[in-house]
Amino acid sequence: MWFCPGNVDHIVQKDDDEDKVIEKQTKTRQTSINQNRTESLNNLKIQAKKMTEISEKRFCQGNIGESVKVKILDVDRARSDLRCVLGVIMSMKDNFYEIGTTEGKLQQLYSRNQFTVCKEKIIQIEDVPANSISLREAARSFSNLGGQGYDRCTCTQSCKTNKCKCKKADRLCNSKCHASKSCANK
């Protein structure tokens, strides 16, 4: 390693100049980043405003007492069940709607794009009990089969006792239970 005591001041001066240049570049980059962030935030606010305006034009406001259809997610219903639950608009708070069914009030508040207004008044507000239920519970109560998916037994014998899931629930066994085995509960 070579060391020259006369050139040390020159090297220190050169390092200070480089540090000042780097510091200046960092400050300009930081101000540029901050400007881009504020511009992006403003553009996001403008886009959000446009989206809400389009949504308000597309989905007209629902009125209290109107009958509505609330879509049930595929995971919350069996394949043979209804795709929607019928309800009525109970109240409105900050563009969120409280919907009631004949089984009770739905726990969740719904935005306007989550339901469809019916042309006819099918359910009255007076028909809604005071208890609160989830959409999944409402779907289960309107279900032909008792809720999500198909209930089936996997019995290896003849399904004569209450060990059979179907017999215990007072339901007949179906083709999904046990395909070719003998069954006394068909």
PyMOL commands that set and color helices and strands:
alter all, ss='L'
color gray80, all
select helices_A, chain A and resi 5-58+74-76+112-114+125-127+135-142+165-168
alter helices_A, ss='H'
color red, helices_A
select strands_A, chain A and resi 67-71+84-93+96-101+104-106+115-117+132-133
alter strands_A, ss='S'
color yellow, strands_A
deselect
rebuild
show_as cartoon
